[in-house]
Amino acid sequence: MSMFSLFQISGSALAAERLRAEVATSNLANAETTRTPEGGPYRRRVVTFSSQPASQFHLLLADSLDGEATQPAGGVRVTGVADDPTPPLRRYEPGNPDADGDGYVAYPNINPVQEMVDLMGAERAYELNASAIDAAKQMIQQSLGILK
């Protein structure tokens, strides 16, 4: 694995965590949205990740031929952003224009505490990957300094 693969791996994680933070922020912002263009209340969104494993054969072949990999060396891949299947919360508000025939209004099933924890987790993971990029950059700079 080349030193530059670290940038690809951490870069993919940075992009994934940025999306996770954006989705958590959107969930928080729409926690009280009872009407959407699709109809019904806002649905909580959830980001799913998967690992993007490095192909050992590909890395060995790339290192032996020209030293440059043509596909990512691994990392994180966003597999999707999906609606949470949890049913909406129903509150009795007969005067609300979005109330159904029984006087209940459907609200998004969003827990602000859970969203804040997700947001803090995304922030922390983003910081750790940025630190990994800085460390790799410093190692490359030190290696170049030794070769002078």
Backbone as a chain_set.jsonl record, in Angstrom:
{"seq": "MSMFSLFQISGSALAAERLRAEVATSNLANAETTRTPEGGPYRRRVVTFSSQPASQFHLLLADSLDGEATQPAGGVRVTGVADDPTPPLRRYEPGNPDADGDGYVAYPNINPVQEMVDLMGAERAYELNASAIDAAKQMIQQSLGILK", "coords": {"N": [[0.854, -1.173, 0.0], [0.611, 2.147, -0.878], [1.832, 5.326, 0.347], [0.165, 7.33, -0.468], [-2.283, 6.149, -0.631], [-3.394, 6.349, 1.842], [-4.463, 8.895, 1.829], [-6.588, 8.591, 0.041], [-8.215, 6.752, 1.401], [-8.82, 8.051, 3.867], [-9.937, 10.339, 2.785], [-12.271, 9.353, 1.564], [-13.655, 8.633, 3.84], [-13.969, 11.131, 5.039], [-15.745, 12.39, 3.26], [-17.974, 10.709, 3.554], [-18.644, 11.037, 6.278], [-19.224, 13.745, 6.295], [-21.583, 13.791, 4.801], [-23.168, 12.276, 6.536], [-23.324, 14.046, 8.723], [-24.698, 16.168, 7.498], [-27.167, 14.946, 6.963], [-28.086, 14.36, 9.563], [-28.336, 16.965, 10.529], [-30.322, 17.921, 8.817], [-32.42, 16.266, 9.628], [-32.8, 17.208, 12.255], [-33.567, 19.846, 11.696], [-36.019, 19.468, 10.494], [-37.708, 18.381, 12.388], [-40.239, 19.079, 13.267], [-41.813, 19.198, 11.029], [-44.76, 18.824, 9.421], [-45.881, 18.596, 6.944], [-45.007, 17.688, 3.733], [-43.772, 17.96, 0.305], [-44.13, 15.433, -0.814], [-46.207, 14.484, 0.589], [-47.71, 13.992, 3.748], [-45.898, 13.707, 6.917], [-42.466, 14.812, 7.452], [-39.943, 12.421, 6.849], [-37.633, 10.746, 8.834], [-34.229, 10.569, 7.93], [-31.691, 8.195, 7.151], [-28.288, 7.354, 6.997], [-26.379, 4.921, 5.349], [-23.405, 3.064, 5.537], [-20.682, 1.314, 3.989], [-17.822, -0.81, 3.972], [-15.103, -0.343, 1.772], [-13.287, -2.53, 0.518], [-9.759, -3.006, 0.052], [-8.241, -4.272, -2.824], [-6.078, -6.787, -2.619], [-4.544, -8.154, -4.563], [-4.694, -6.359, -6.679], [-3.37, -4.137, -5.58], [-0.779, -5.184, -5.191], [-0.081, -5.739, -7.835], [-0.213, -3.166, -8.955], [1.798, -1.874, -7.487], [4.016, -3.277, -8.369], [4.085, -2.794, -11.109], [3.633, 0.073, -12.119], [3.415, 1.557, -9.876], [1.151, 2.989, -9.326], [-2.125, 2.978, -8.346], [-5.194, 2.18, -9.968], [-7.713, 2.033, -8.998], [-9.626, 2.847, -6.046], [-7.918, 2.435, -2.906], [-9.313, 1.288, -0.897], [-11.525, 2.029, 1.853], [-14.313, 4.053, 2.82], [-17.654, 3.734, 1.805], [-20.623, 5.295, 0.854], [-23.585, 3.7, 0.982], [-26.201, 4.342, 0.775], [-28.91, 6.668, 1.34], [-31.605, 6.507, 3.23], [-35.148, 6.512, 3.973], [-36.315, 6.389, 7.299], [-38.087, 3.631, 8.51], [-39.778, 3.858, 10.68], [-42.942, 4.47, 12.116], [-44.795, 7.599, 11.984], [-45.172, 9.972, 14.718], [-48.201, 10.523, 16.479], [-50.178, 13.216, 17.359], [-52.712, 14.678, 19.3], [-54.348, 17.257, 18.002], [-56.771, 18.998, 17.285], [-57.331, 21.518, 16.132], [-55.368, 22.025, 14.279], [-54.387, 22.604, 10.905], [-53.379, 20.41, 9.549], [-54.479, 18.198, 10.67], [-56.021, 14.974, 10.87], [-59.184, 13.303, 10.214], [-59.872, 12.452, 12.789], [-58.709, 14.307, 14.387], [-55.993, 14.106, 14.857], [-52.547, 14.826, 14.369], [-49.865, 13.974, 12.285], [-46.542, 13.684, 13.156], [-42.989, 13.915, 12.512], [-41.014, 11.107, 13.473], [-38.668, 11.817, 15.205], [-35.946, 11.877, 17.304], [-34.459, 14.33, 19.057], [-32.194, 14.097, 20.734], [-30.956, 11.725, 19.905], [-30.294, 12.467, 17.292], [-28.477, 14.536, 17.804], [-26.426, 13.089, 19.028], [-25.678, 11.473, 16.853], [-24.767, 13.509, 15.181], [-22.606, 14.526, 16.679], [-20.996, 12.246, 16.693], [-20.406, 12.009, 13.953], [-18.992, 14.374, 13.626], [-16.755, 13.926, 15.281], [-15.588, 11.662, 14.048], [-14.971, 12.816, 11.598], [-13.034, 14.701, 12.399], [-11.033, 12.927, 13.312], [-10.309, 11.608, 10.932], [-9.362, 13.78, 9.475], [-7.141, 14.362, 11.039], [-5.657, 12.048, 10.557], [-5.019, 12.422, 7.877], [-3.398, 14.701, 8.102], [-1.287, 13.576, 9.602], [-0.288, 11.691, 7.763], [0.547, 13.423, 5.775], [2.593, 14.791, 7.125], [4.364, 12.649, 7.513], [5.135, 12.114, 4.883], [6.355, 14.546, 4.226], [8.501, 14.497, 6.046], [9.851, 12.255, 5.117], [10.655, 13.172, 2.622], [12.339, 15.175, 3.501], [14.405, 13.671, 4.641], [15.479, 12.51, 2.389], [16.779, 14.575, 1.148]], "CA": [[0.0, 0.0, 0.0], [1.417, 3.359, -0.962], [1.509, 6.381, 1.312], [-0.92, 8.146, -0.987], [-3.539, 5.44, -0.395], [-3.958, 6.881, 3.084], [-5.276, 10.063, 1.475], [-7.827, 8.109, -0.563], [-9.036, 6.108, 2.431], [-9.337, 9.09, 4.767], [-10.791, 11.233, 1.999], [-13.594, 8.735, 1.406], [-14.315, 8.719, 5.146], [-14.361, 12.53, 5.238], [-16.955, 12.642, 2.473], [-19.083, 9.958, 4.148], [-19.024, 11.667, 7.544], [-19.856, 15.029, 5.974], [-22.96, 13.483, 4.432], [-23.854, 11.863, 7.772], [-23.607, 15.268, 9.484], [-25.738, 16.909, 6.783], [-28.448, 14.252, 7.141], [-28.501, 14.572, 10.955], [-28.762, 18.363, 10.607], [-31.61, 18.002, 8.129], [-33.404, 15.632, 10.505], [-33.085, 18.149, 13.346], [-34.277, 21.013, 11.167], [-37.376, 19.09, 10.089], [-38.319, 17.59, 13.459], [-41.639, 19.47, 13.459], [-42.428, 19.374, 9.711], [-45.901, 17.92, 9.289], [-46.347, 18.533, 5.557], [-43.936, 17.692, 2.74], [-44.308, 17.866, -1.067], [-44.525, 14.042, -1.088], [-47.391, 14.208, 1.384], [-47.433, 13.452, 5.075], [-44.818, 14.372, 7.656], [-41.079, 14.544, 7.069], [-39.453, 11.106, 7.287], [-36.235, 10.763, 9.269], [-33.332, 9.954, 6.955], [-30.602, 7.432, 7.75], [-27.194, 7.077, 6.064], [-25.744, 3.616, 5.546], [-22.041, 2.973, 5.024], [-20.069, -0.008, 3.87], [-16.388, -0.698, 3.735], [-14.688, -0.544, 0.397], [-12.017, -3.21, 0.777], [-8.685, -2.908, -0.922], [-7.938, -5.51, -3.531], [-4.669, -7.068, -2.378], [-3.898, -8.467, -5.829], [-4.584, -5.121, -7.457], [-2.336, -3.295, -4.978], [0.519, -5.776, -5.498], [0.161, -5.55, -9.255], [0.052, -1.751, -9.191], [3.094, -1.549, -6.915], [5.089, -3.881, -9.145], [4.132, -2.259, -12.469], [3.948, 1.496, -12.245], [3.305, 2.198, -8.569], [-0.049, 3.828, -9.214], [-3.358, 2.197, -8.378], [-6.233, 2.811, -10.769], [-8.956, 2.023, -8.237], [-9.358, 3.238, -4.665], [-7.235, 1.433, -2.104], [-10.186, 0.934, 0.207], [-12.124, 3.191, 2.494], [-15.721, 4.034, 3.189], [-18.559, 4.048, 0.699], [-22.011, 5.517, 1.253], [-24.42, 2.795, 0.191], [-27.5, 4.95, 0.552], [-29.607, 7.498, 2.326], [-32.961, 5.969, 3.152], [-36.118, 6.953, 4.966], [-36.499, 5.513, 8.453], [-39.422, 3.043, 8.399], [-40.547, 4.046, 11.909], [-44.163, 5.25, 11.848], [-44.785, 8.932, 12.591], [-45.858, 10.191, 15.995], [-49.517, 11.16, 16.305], [-50.553, 14.084, 18.479], [-54.094, 15.167, 19.196], [-54.402, 18.71, 17.798], [-57.909, 19.133, 16.359], [-57.349, 22.809, 15.446], [-54.278, 22.1, 13.316], [-54.873, 22.347, 9.538], [-52.893, 19.114, 9.061], [-55.12, 17.132, 11.449], [-56.883, 14.067, 10.122], [-60.579, 13.335, 10.619], [-59.972, 12.213, 14.227], [-58.049, 15.405, 15.09], [-54.588, 13.79, 15.107], [-51.554, 15.314, 13.408], [-48.692, 13.099, 12.203], [-45.26, 14.38, 13.278], [-41.846, 13.024, 12.275], [-40.528, 10.365, 14.642], [-37.27, 12.223, 15.319], [-35.493, 12.12, 18.668], [-33.359, 15.304, 18.957], [-31.0, 13.61, 21.434], [-30.317, 10.757, 19.016], [-29.715, 13.21, 16.169], [-27.29, 15.247, 18.297], [-25.382, 12.078, 19.205], [-25.207, 11.153, 15.499], [-24.016, 14.665, 14.696], [-21.328, 14.562, 17.395], [-20.205, 11.12, 16.196], [-19.908, 12.367, 12.626], [-17.975, 15.416, 13.812], [-15.554, 13.306, 15.846], [-14.991, 10.825, 13.003], [-14.408, 13.734, 10.615], [-11.799, 15.223, 12.991], [-10.032, 11.866, 13.336], [-9.817, 11.392, 9.575], [-8.542, 14.945, 9.123], [-5.865, 14.161, 11.742], [-4.925, 10.999, 9.847], [-4.468, 13.047, 6.667], [-2.282, 15.542, 8.546], [-0.181, 12.703, 9.986], [0.288, 11.141, 6.534], [1.247, 14.536, 5.124], [3.839, 15.019, 7.866], [5.283, 11.544, 7.231], [5.667, 12.31, 3.536], [7.285, 15.673, 4.294], [9.702, 14.05, 6.75], [10.553, 11.357, 4.203], [11.322, 14.017, 1.614], [13.436, 15.85, 4.191], [15.486, 12.711, 4.817], [16.069, 12.251, 1.074], [17.521, 15.746, 0.642]], "C": [[0.894, 1.228, 0.0], [0.967, 4.371, 0.084], [0.308, 7.194, 0.837], [-2.279, 7.465, -0.863], [-4.207, 5.919, 0.886], [-4.856, 8.086, 2.805], [-6.606, 9.635, 0.865], [-8.763, 7.531, 0.488], [-9.65, 7.15, 3.356], [-10.244, 10.063, 4.034], [-12.186, 10.662, 1.801], [-14.372, 8.796, 2.717], [-14.758, 10.148, 5.446], [-15.66, 12.837, 4.493], [-18.169, 11.938, 3.082], [-19.562, 10.609, 5.442], [-19.653, 13.045, 7.333], [-21.314, 14.815, 5.603], [-23.767, 13.072, 5.658], [-24.229, 13.072, 8.616], [-24.709, 16.082, 8.816], [-27.113, 16.276, 6.985], [-28.965, 14.45, 8.571], [-28.997, 16.003, 11.148], [-30.124, 18.561, 9.95], [-32.717, 17.379, 8.975], [-33.789, 16.57, 11.644], [-33.911, 19.335, 12.86], [-35.726, 20.705, 10.83], [-38.127, 18.292, 11.144], [-39.794, 17.914, 13.687], [-42.387, 19.668, 12.132], [-43.538, 18.34, 9.513], [-46.392, 17.762, 7.853], [-45.155, 18.646, 4.614], [-44.547, 17.645, 1.341], [-44.759, 16.449, -1.436], [-45.812, 13.672, -0.37], [-47.015, 13.587, 2.718], [-46.277, 14.178, 5.744], [-43.448, 14.024, 7.068], [-40.688, 13.172, 7.619], [-37.98, 11.245, 7.65], [-35.395, 10.01, 8.244], [-32.172, 9.296, 7.687], [-29.562, 7.129, 6.67], [-26.625, 5.701, 6.388], [-24.387, 3.615, 4.84], [-21.689, 1.516, 4.792], [-18.579, 0.213, 3.644], [-16.119, -0.98, 2.265], [-13.317, -1.203, 0.488], [-11.017, -3.006, -0.344], [-8.482, -4.269, -1.565], [-6.439, -5.775, -3.393], [-3.927, -7.376, -3.682], [-3.682, -7.204, -6.647], [-3.472, -4.238, -6.911], [-0.949, -3.852, -5.268], [0.886, -5.564, -6.957], [0.511, -4.101, -9.556], [1.419, -1.355, -8.652], [4.229, -2.11, -7.77], [5.196, -3.284, -10.546], [4.535, -0.792, -12.5], [3.774, 2.257, -10.934], [2.069, 3.045, -8.391], [-1.29, 2.966, -9.36], [-4.408, 2.936, -9.192], [-7.587, 2.781, -10.077], [-8.644, 2.385, -6.797], [-8.774, 2.081, -3.858], [-8.078, 0.971, -0.929], [-10.804, 2.185, 0.777], [-13.579, 2.962, 2.823], [-16.547, 4.422, 1.971], [-19.954, 4.244, 1.269], [-22.875, 4.63, 0.362], [-25.819, 3.36, -0.031], [-27.952, 5.845, 1.684], [-31.074, 7.118, 2.19], [-33.855, 6.592, 4.217], [-36.221, 5.911, 6.071], [-37.919, 4.952, 8.391], [-40.302, 3.222, 9.638], [-41.79, 4.881, 11.622], [-44.102, 6.618, 12.544], [-45.508, 8.958, 13.935], [-47.19, 10.88, 15.719], [-49.839, 11.946, 17.562], [-51.962, 14.608, 18.23], [-54.065, 16.691, 19.176], [-55.544, 19.001, 16.819], [-57.943, 20.462, 15.61], [-56.272, 22.961, 14.381], [-54.806, 21.81, 11.91], [-54.41, 21.003, 8.965], [-53.517, 17.934, 9.802], [-55.989, 16.265, 10.539], [-58.309, 14.163, 10.652], [-60.794, 13.13, 12.112], [-59.304, 13.31, 15.051], [-56.589, 15.16, 15.402], [-53.701, 14.318, 13.976], [-50.362, 14.373, 13.455], [-47.434, 13.955, 12.207], [-44.123, 13.402, 12.99], [-41.404, 12.35, 13.572], [-39.026, 10.604, 14.772], [-36.976, 12.536, 16.776], [-34.305, 13.084, 18.587], [-32.082, 14.845, 19.645], [-30.235, 12.625, 20.544], [-29.633, 11.466, 17.844], [-28.461, 13.976, 16.594], [-26.133, 14.28, 18.525], [-24.81, 11.667, 17.853], [-24.338, 12.277, 14.947], [-22.65, 14.755, 15.379], [-20.419, 13.413, 16.955], [-19.617, 11.403, 14.829], [-18.806, 13.411, 12.733], [-16.665, 14.812, 14.314], [-14.847, 12.438, 14.807], [-14.342, 11.695, 11.928], [-13.072, 14.276, 11.121], [-10.695, 14.171, 12.985], [-9.462, 11.593, 11.95], [-8.991, 12.569, 9.085], [-7.179, 14.849, 9.801], [-5.021, 13.092, 11.058], [-4.3, 11.556, 8.568], [-3.278, 13.929, 7.025], [-1.066, 14.696, 8.909], [0.498, 12.116, 8.751], [1.078, 12.216, 5.793], [2.586, 14.809, 5.808], [4.849, 13.902, 7.613], [5.912, 11.7, 5.856], [6.672, 13.457, 3.53], [8.578, 15.271, 4.986], [10.521, 13.095, 5.863], [11.295, 12.144, 3.132], [12.499, 14.773, 2.242], [14.623, 14.935, 4.376], [16.208, 12.482, 3.491], [16.867, 13.431, 0.528], [18.991, 15.539, 0.673]], "O": [[1.828, 1.326, 0.796], [-0.133, 4.28, 0.63], [-0.473, 7.689, 1.65], [-3.314, 8.122, -0.976], [-5.432, 5.898, 1.003], [-5.88, 8.274, 3.462], [-7.638, 10.247, 1.139], [-9.966, 7.791, 0.467], [-10.856, 7.136, 3.601], [-11.217, 10.557, 4.604], [-13.174, 11.395, 1.862], [-15.589, 8.987, 2.718], [-15.813, 10.353, 6.045], [-16.563, 13.471, 5.039], [-19.262, 12.502, 3.122], [-20.767, 10.718, 5.67], [-20.515, 13.461, 8.107], [-22.186, 15.568, 6.038], [-24.922, 13.473, 5.805], [-25.328, 13.126, 9.168], [-25.57, 16.63, 9.504], [-28.107, 16.982, 7.157], [-30.157, 14.684, 8.767], [-29.978, 16.225, 11.858], [-30.974, 19.283, 10.471], [-33.828, 17.907, 9.032], [-34.97, 16.711, 11.963], [-34.844, 19.772, 13.535], [-36.574, 21.597, 10.877], [-39.089, 17.595, 10.82], [-40.522, 17.096, 14.247], [-43.475, 20.244, 12.117], [-43.281, 17.138, 9.448], [-47.221, 16.897, 7.571], [-44.384, 19.602, 4.696], [-45.727, 17.323, 1.202], [-45.654, 16.274, -2.263], [-46.436, 12.659, -0.687], [-46.11, 12.757, 2.797], [-45.742, 15.147, 5.204], [-43.301, 13.075, 6.298], [-41.068, 12.815, 8.734], [-37.184, 11.786, 6.883], [-35.792, 8.953, 7.753], [-31.726, 9.786, 8.724], [-29.907, 6.701, 5.569], [-26.417, 5.36, 7.552], [-24.245, 4.093, 3.714], [-22.323, 0.609, 5.332], [-18.145, 1.272, 3.191], [-16.823, -1.753, 1.616], [-12.298, -0.513, 0.532], [-11.372, -2.856, -1.513], [-8.55, -5.299, -0.893], [-5.625, -5.066, -3.983], [-2.806, -6.909, -3.882], [-2.619, -7.006, -7.234], [-2.712, -3.65, -7.681], [-0.029, -3.088, -5.561], [2.032, -5.247, -7.276], [1.431, -3.833, -10.329], [2.131, -0.58, -9.291], [5.286, -1.488, -7.884], [6.284, -3.266, -11.121], [5.662, -0.462, -12.871], [3.967, 3.472, -10.893], [1.95, 3.756, -7.393], [-1.479, 2.302, -10.379], [-4.509, 4.161, -9.124], [-8.52, 3.443, -10.529], [-7.5, 2.244, -6.365], [-9.09, 0.914, -4.092], [-7.555, 0.304, -0.036], [-10.624, 3.278, 0.24], [-14.017, 1.839, 3.069], [-16.183, 5.32, 1.212], [-20.413, 3.441, 2.082], [-22.893, 4.788, -0.859], [-26.539, 2.909, -0.922], [-27.453, 5.785, 2.808], [-31.703, 7.376, 1.164], [-33.381, 7.124, 5.221], [-36.215, 4.708, 5.811], [-38.869, 5.718, 8.234], [-41.452, 2.784, 9.644], [-41.695, 5.906, 10.946], [-43.437, 6.769, 13.569], [-46.331, 8.097, 14.243], [-47.287, 11.723, 14.827], [-49.782, 11.425, 18.676], [-52.341, 14.933, 17.105], [-53.795, 17.334, 20.19], [-55.292, 19.226, 15.636], [-58.537, 20.528, 14.534], [-56.276, 23.95, 13.647], [-55.588, 20.876, 11.729], [-54.991, 20.514, 7.996], [-53.122, 16.789, 9.582], [-56.601, 16.743, 9.583], [-58.6, 15.037, 11.47], [-61.799, 13.589, 12.653], [-59.325, 13.256, 16.28], [-55.989, 15.934, 16.148], [-54.059, 14.262, 12.799], [-49.896, 14.011, 14.536], [-47.274, 14.842, 11.369], [-44.271, 12.198, 13.197], [-41.425, 12.964, 14.639], [-38.217, 9.72, 14.49], [-37.657, 13.347, 17.403], [-33.244, 12.7, 18.095], [-30.988, 15.171, 19.184], [-29.01, 12.692, 20.446], [-28.522, 11.104, 17.456], [-27.495, 14.057, 15.836], [-24.983, 14.615, 18.245], [-23.596, 11.527, 17.712], [-23.305, 12.03, 14.325], [-21.646, 15.03, 14.721], [-19.204, 13.588, 16.856], [-18.459, 11.077, 14.569], [-17.806, 13.344, 12.017], [-15.59, 15.154, 13.821], [-13.621, 12.482, 14.704], [-13.282, 11.349, 11.406], [-12.092, 14.312, 10.377], [-9.543, 14.486, 12.687], [-8.26, 11.369, 11.808], [-8.018, 12.379, 8.354], [-6.167, 15.215, 9.204], [-3.799, 13.22, 10.988], [-3.175, 11.197, 8.22], [-2.261, 13.911, 6.331], [0.061, 15.053, 8.566], [1.726, 12.049, 8.695], [2.15, 11.946, 5.251], [3.594, 15.033, 5.138], [6.047, 14.161, 7.508], [7.104, 11.441, 5.688], [7.726, 13.355, 2.901], [9.655, 15.673, 4.546], [11.751, 13.139, 5.872], [12.428, 11.816, 2.781], [13.526, 14.984, 1.597], [15.762, 15.391, 4.275], [17.422, 12.28, 3.475], [17.569, 13.282, -0.472], [19.748, 16.428, 0.282]]}, "num_chains": 1, "name": "protein.A"}
